Amino acid sequence: MSEERADRGVVPARPDTPGSATPSIALPPGASPGLAPPLGETRIGGRRVVWGARTLVMGILNVTPDSFSGDGLLGAGDPVETAVVIARRMVDEGADILDVGGESTRPGHEIVDETTEAGRVLPVIRAVRAALPDVAISIDTTKPIVASAAFAAGASLLNDVWGVRADEPLLRVAADHDVPVVLMHNRVEARYVNVIGEVVADLQRAVEAAVRYGVRWENILVDPGIGFGKTPDQNLAVLEELAALRVLARPIVLGTSRKSTLGRLLDLAPDQRVEATIATTVLGVAAGVDVVRVHDVRPNRRATSVADAIVRGWRPAGWESRPATPRTAR
């Protein structure tokens, strides 16, 4: 009997020991411990990111004519030159990553083909890479051909707004180039029984698929997809329970910048939603978010710095020697 129980993974208590513990379960031969490792670190381009040290800020560069927030670079002047100017400003303001996208994801957006999308983003990626050789560049796309060309042009991270579809060709491209990938939650319709549980479950399946298609565990990030396939109330529910995503044991990306849910709450146009975005940024840091994707870099960088100092123990360089009151010019 005891041999049969041991074969099944049950370790019997010693019968001759009074007060022995109840039987426990042993790992089957060859099984992993089943305990998620710590977040660890990820290399994004030439930068080594140690997760948990501080929150990264991802600045948005929309090379589109129809961005929901009105920041699309097409339609006025030279978009490549403008993109470089904005990229320099964002990096000066504290951006760690620049996210370049060539197809709007707003409701009712115009779907563009691979050639059009590549024609928009590749010149910008090349120009930004030349102007800012040390900055990490992300490509926001769902098209394998565009992603592959973007990596060759200088991008070093994939931002997939349909990450839960587990698109094998797109994930294979990320795996072949050994770049990190953001798997974002999305649905065609906002149909849920339990939105929090289903977002986590969908992302868990996406993470497993990414690993299955060759993406390394440490190269996977997750995004709850605020504003994608969710009603305003569902968006707020997900924001309230952001910490639930920590069970996935992967870095969390949060994109709430200027989103319509914030506009509905305050009855404000997209370019007037900075304070609302900052509120979600700070709450996100407190919940364990690792990257915030934003249009307005400077105020969000300042907000993450203070939140990180409180939540994560981050301190700026030269902290001990800084005066309590900044000197003012005379």
Sequence and secondary structure as in RCSB ss.txt:
>XXXX:A:sequence
MSEERADRGVVPARPDTPGSATPSIALPPGASPGLAPPLGETRIGGRRVVWGARTLVMGILNVTPDSFSGDGLLG
AGDPVETAVVIARRMVDEGADILDVGGESTRPGHEIVDETTEAGRVLPVIRAVRAALPDVAISIDTTKPIVASAA
FAAGASLLNDVWGVRADEPLLRVAADHDVPVVLMHNRVEARYVNVIGEVVADLQRAVEAAVRYGVRWENILVDPG
IGFGKTPDQNLAVLEELAALRVLARPIVLGTSRKSTLGRLLDLAPDQRVEATIATTVLGVAAGVDVVRVHDVRPN
RRATSVADAIVRGWRPAGWESRPATPRTAR
>XXXX:A:secstr
 HHHHHHTTEE   TTSTT    EE   TT          EEEETTEEEETTSS EEEEEEE SS  TTS   TT
SS HHHHHHHHHHHHHHHT SEEEEESS  STT     HHHHHHHHHHHHHHHHHH TTSEEEEE S HHHHHHH
HHHT  EEEETTGGG  HHHHHHHHHHT  EEEE   SS   SSHHHHHHHHHHHHHHHHHHTT  GGGEEEE  
TTSS  HHHHHHHHHTGGGGGGG S BEE  TT HHHHHHHT  GGG HHHHHHHHHHHHHHT  EEEES HHHH
HHHHHHHHHHHT    TTGGGS SS     
